[in-house]
Amino acid sequence: MPTRDHAPLGSPCWTDLWTSDVEGSRRFYSELLGWETQEPSPEFGGYFMFTRNGAPVAGGMGDMDEMRADNTWKVYLCVDDIARTAEAAASAGARNVFPPMPVADLGKQTVLVDPTGATLGAWQPGTFSGFTVLNEHGTPDWFELLTRDHAGAVAFYRDVFGWDTADIADSDEFRYTIMRNPDGEGELAGIMDAASFLPEGVGSHWSVYWAVDDADAVAARAEALGGSVVAAPKDTPYGRLATLSDPVGAHFKLRATNT
């Protein structure tokens, strides 16, 4: 079981779902990925956690007052000084959706839109460090930014979040940059040049991949639960990948590496 006490600085440390159907989403993901659903917290506006075998894997939230949920998954990057990060992001061309704010003693958060148009969060851990189990069935497995401005995105995440980057492909057909783990060997997230294939009206965005034992079985199960298959499972050099949508339209991805 791959576990960790904390996320390396600059890397994804948490993800949550902003959903227009809280109860439906709680039921869908629990039945699809074997998650448990914790009770919504009135103290935090109804925010709740998904867990797997007791370990937190993701969060969830419904409409926030007049702000209607947009049915998306959001990725949070770990930082050690959220105020400084917000200032650096703004100086680098990002837009702060809301300023840094404390979440009790759990940590501090902010949400921003990077210069290429992708929404993400930043999290400065307090007593809560984010997910601690990765790369096994039903847990986070990979994080990826699809962007129409690859060079701009790489510069932003390198300058603002301190990414140590490496290009694993650099051609017009396939251009991909990864974040190398500053705490040791390994890769933590990727940036893909998606300018040539993102559909009209779909902007730059972060995606979450969930590790699964059998991508085909999970995709079929998602359809049976009312979701849909956006991109059918396909073998790649990086595993068998698929893109799914939950019943209210939130997209997420699967990766199976043992089939």
N, C-alpha and C positions, 0 to 999 in steps of 0.2 A: 504494500500500500504506500504510494508516494505521498509523504506528508512533509509539512514544513511548519515552522513556528511563525514565520513572517514572510511577506513578499519582498523581494529585492526592490530597492528604490527605483521608481520609474516604471515598474512593471504592473500588469494587471493584478489587483488584489481582491476585487469584488465585482459582482454583476447583479443587477436587479431589473425586474420587469415592471414597466408602467402599463397597466392593463385596464381596459374598460369593463372587464368582467372578472372581478376578483374571485368569486366563488367558482366560476367555470375554469379559470386558470389554475386555481389551487387543485381542483379535481383532475384536470387534464395532465399537468406535469407530474402529479403524484402517481397517477395510473400509468403514465408513459415511462417514467424514469425511476420509479420506486422511491420517490421522495416522501418525506413526512412534511406536513405543513403545520407550522406553529401558529398560535392564535394572533390575530392582528393586535397591535399595541395602540390603545387610545392615546398614550403619552406621545407617540410618534406619528399621529395622524392616521392610524390604521396600517402602518407599515408592518409587514410580517416577514418571516424567514422560512425558506425551504431548507430542510436538513436531509441528510442521508446517513443512516446508521448513527444518528445523533450529531453528526458534524455539519456545520452550516455550509451550504453550497450556493445559495442565492437569496436575494430578497425580492419582495413584491410590494406593489402599491397601487391603489386605485386612483380615481379622480381626486385632485387636490383643490377643493373649493371650486373656483370658477375655471381652473385649469383642467381641461379634459385630457384623459390619458390618451397617448398616441400609439399605444400597442407596440412598444419597442423594448428591446433589451439594451441596457446601458452598461458600459464597462468603466470601472474606476481604476485609476493608476495610483500607486502608493507614493506618497511624498512625505518629507520630514518637516516641511515648513509651508503650510498651505497658503498663507498670506503672500509669501515670496513667490510661490508658484503662480498664484493668480495674477500678480503684478507682471511676472515674466511672460505669462501667456498673453496678457493684454498688450504688452510691448511688442510681442512677436506677431500680433495681428489677430488674436483670438477674441471672441466676445464672451464675457462672463454672463451666464444666465442668471445666477444669483451669487452674491458674495460669500466668502467662506463663513461657515457657521458651525458652532459646536453641536454635537448630538449627544447630550448628556456627557457622561465620561467615556463614551465609546470611541470618540474621535471627532474630527472636524472634516466637513465636506464642502465641496463646491461643484458646480456643473458649468461647463463652458462649451463653446462651439469653436473647434479649431479653425485655422485660416482656410482650410479646404472645405469646410462646411459640415464636418462630422461632430456629433455631440458626444461628449464623454464626461466622466466625473473624475475628481481627484479626492483622495482620502488620506488624511493624516491620522494614523492609528493612535488610539488611546488604549482602552482596555480591550478593544476589538480589532484584530489584525486582518480580518477577512477570512476567505476560505483557506483551509489548512490541508485539505485532501484534494489531490489532482490526479488526472490521467488513469482513473479506473472508472468502471461503468457508472454512469450517472453523475460524474463530477466534471469540472472544467478541464478541458484538454488543450485548447489553443485559442488565441485571440488575434483577430486580423482586421486591419483597416483597409477597406476598399476605397480608393480615392481617385479623383480625376486630376489631382496635382501631386504626383508622386514625389518629385523633387522638393516641393514646398512642404509636404508632410514629413519627409525624412528630416529636413532641416528643423522643423518645428519641434518634433519629439526629441531630437538630439539636443537642441539648444535649451528647451524648457524643462524636459524631464530627464536629461542627462543620459539618453540612450547611447550605448556603444553599438553602432550599427555595422552590418556587413551585407553586401549585395550577394545574393545567391543566384540571381539571374538578372541580366541587364540587356534585353533585346526588345524590339518593338512588339514581338510576339508574347514575351513573358518577362516582366520586370518586377522583381520582388526583393525587399530588404527586410532583414530580421534584426530584432533586438537581442544582442548577446547578453548572457547572464553575468552581471558584474560580480556576483558572489561565487563564480566558478564556471564550469563548462555548461553548455546547453543554450537553448534558444527559448525566449519567453513570449514573443509576439511578432507579428509580421505586418508589413505594409505592402499592399499589392497595387500596381498601376492598373486601374480599372477603367481608364478613360475610353478604351476601345470597346468595352462591352456593357457598361452600366446602361440600363434602359433610360430613355428620355424621361425626365421627371424624377429619377432616382438619384439622389445626391451621394456624396461621400458618407460612409458610415462604418461603424465598428460592428463586427460579428463575433459571436461566442460559439465555439465548438464544444459539444458535450461528448465525452468518451462513452462509447457503447460497445458491447460485446458483438452485436450483430446489427449492422446498420439497416439491412433489408427488413429484418423483423421489427425493428423500432419504427421504421417508416410506415410499414403496413399497420402497425398498432396505432400510430398517429392518425392515419386515415380513419380507422375504425372508431376512434375517439372524437372525430369531428374536425381534425386538422387536415392539412393537405401537404402533398409533396411538391415542392417548388422545383427542385432538381433531384432526380432519382439517384439512388446510390450508384457510385461509379468508382472503379478502381483507379488509383493514382499512385505515384511514387511515395505519397505521404499517408497512404491508407485508403480505405474505402470511405468516401465522403458523400454526404447528402445535405440538401437544404430543405427544411420543413417550415411550415407555418402552423401556428396554433389556431384554434377555432375563431379567434377575433383578429388574426392577421399579423401577429408578432412572429418575425422570422428568426430562426436559429439553425445551427448546423450540427451535424453528427460526424464523428470520426471513429472508425473501427480499424484497429491496426493488427488484429489477430485473426483475420479471416482471409 
